[in-house]
Amino acid sequence: MISRNGTWLVRCYPRYHSIEGGGVELFTPQVRQTRTVQRCITDPGAQRYLGWQPEWIADLMGPDPRRVRYDPRPQPWLGEFLMFGVRRMGSSEIVGHAWMTFDEDGVAEGSLGLRPDQRRAGLAMSIGVAGAAFLHRHLGYEVAQFHTEVTNVGVHKVSERAGREPDDSTSVRHLPDGRTVESNLYRSVEPDVTCVCRRWQPRHTSGDAAGSQ
């Protein structure tokens, strides 16, 4: 199914989704593309905020024992986790990574990252807006929210330009590498939305979700 909602073009097929608009495309990658997507954010600048375990990064950057680069199958379409590759509209080059995870209470944590040579070019705001549009207008979530570290000045500036203000309070988050950081919460609210995706089967029944870093 291909649908257009305002300025957004959504492709909705079994095991594949994409949303285009604002100069970017978010798409669910094939298995052979997932390592390319994740390698976009293994550099120290991204890991300052993501805090992945060093062995995860070493595995991604090393040879692939499963040889999934030759596997044409798409990623599974799961109700508790979504991974997206990011590319500029009209290009096949993967320049970033976005994902959303959903828990049983209907609350999701999302994040995004760009390849080092693609940062500070306005793409982060476009990806965040596209992700929120996907959650609101395709999956039917009224609230799209994301956390960002208090010290992540770049994301705060992008959020301000997008017209978003953080909640007054901060929260403590634990990163995979063991660090503890303070973070702010941003929310995008769009009431009276409806899920139009026939293949979305979330584990929860609530209406909160999140996207972006």
N, C-alpha and C positions, 0 to 999 in steps of 0.2 A: 504494500500500500504506500502510495506517495501522497502526501497532503501538504498544503500550505496554510500556515496560520500567521497572518500578518506578514512580516518580513522573513519568516522562518520556513524553510523547506525541510520536511521530515520524511525519511524513508523508513518504513516499518515492515520488515520481512522476518520470517522464521530465522532466528539466530543472527540477525543483523539489524542494526539501527544506525541512523546517522541524522544529524541536524546541521543545516547550512544556514549561514546568515552572518552579517557583521564582518564579512571578510574571512571567516574561518569555517571549517567543517570538523565536527566531532563525529567519530565513527567507531563502531565496535570492531576491533582488529581481528584478523585471522590468526590462528595459532602461530603461524610462521612469522607474524609481524609483532608479536607481543614483546619479544626481547628488544627489538628495535625501539618500540614505544618506551619501554622502561629504561633503556640506556640513555634516553634524553635527560634524565634527572639523577644520574649517578655522580655528578661532579660535586666538589666540596661546597660550592655556593648553594646548590639545592639541598644537599644533605645537612647543611647547617640547620635547616628548619624541618626536614623530614626525619632525620635520625635513623636511617636504616642500619641494620646490622652489617658490619664489614663483610661477613661471609656471603650475605645476599648479593652485595655489589660484585664481589669477586666471582660469584657464580654467573651473574649476568654478563660480565665482561669476558669471561673465559669461553672456551669452546662449548658448544651445545651438545651434550651427550645424547639427547633424544633426536637430534637432527630435525627439529621441528621447522626449520627454515624451508623444508621441502613439503611440509604438510599443508594442503590447501584448505583444510577444514576451518570453519569459523569458530570463534570462541563461543562457549555455551551462553545462552541468555538466561541469567540467574536472577532470582527475585531478591537476593540479599547483597549482591555485589555487581557493580557495573564498571568495566574498564573501557576507556575511550582512547583512541589515538587522535592526534590533532594535526591538521594540515591547513595551509592557506587554501581558500577556495580556488579551484582551477589548477591545483598542483597535486602531485602524487607523493611529494616528499613529506615524511613524517617529522614534525618539528616539536611535538610535545605529547604530554601524557595527562589525562584527567580520569578521576575515578570517584565512585560514590559507594559507600557501604551502608547497609540498612540493618538495624537490629530489630528484635521482636517487639519492641515498644513503639515502633514507627519513627524512630529518630535515626538520622543518617549522618555520617561524617564524610565530607568530600574534600578533595584536594586537586591541585593542578600543578603542573611544572612545564617549563619550556627548556629546550636546548639552549646552552649558554649563548650561542650566536643569535638567538631569536628573542632574547630578553630586552626589555626597555624599548620595545617597538610598538606598544599599544595592544599586543595580542592578548595579554592576560585579561584585560577588561572584556574583550570580545569573547573569550572563552568562558569567563564567568557568566556573562549575560546569556550566552547560548545555552550553557548548562542549566541556568535557572529557567529559561524558556522551555527547555525539554522537560524539566521536572514539573513545571506548572501546567503547560498546555498539552503535553503528550501523556505523561504519567499521572497527571491530575493531583499533584501535591499543592496545597495552599501555601505552605511555608517551605522555602528553600533557604537553608542556612549553611554557614561555613565558619570555621575557626581559623584564626591566624595568630601567630606569635606576636606578643606586644611589641617586640623589637623589630618586627618585619615592616620597616618604614615603607618600602616599595608597595606592598599590598595595601597598606592603609591609604596611601595616596591614590592608588587606582580605585579603591572602594569609594573614596570621597568624590572622585570625578564621576563615578557612576551614580552618585546621589545616595549612597548608603552610609549610615551611621552605626557604630558599634553599640552593643548594649553597655549600660553603665558599669556593670560588674565584670571582673575577670575570673578566669577559671584556671586551675592547674592541670596540665596534661603531661602524660608520661610517654616519652618517645621510645621506639624499639631499642635504641642503643643505651637506654638507661637514664638518659637525661630527663629532668623535670623542668618544664617551662610554663610561663604564664601566657595565657592567650585571651584574645577578644573574640566575641561572637557577633557575626553579622547575619542579618536576616532579610530575605526578600519575601513579601507577602502578596499573594494574588488570590483574593477570595472567589468563591463560586466557580471553581474549575472542575473539569470532569476528565477522568482517564479515558483516552480514546485508543489506547494500545490494547489489542486483543491478546497479546502474548505476555504481558507483564503480570507476574504472579508473585507479589511480595509476600514475605512471611508474616506481615503485620496487617492490621486493619486501620491504623491511625493515619494521619495525614501530614506528618512532618518529614522533611527530607533536607538534604544538604548537598552543596556542590561548590568547589573552588578551594584554594588555599589562602 
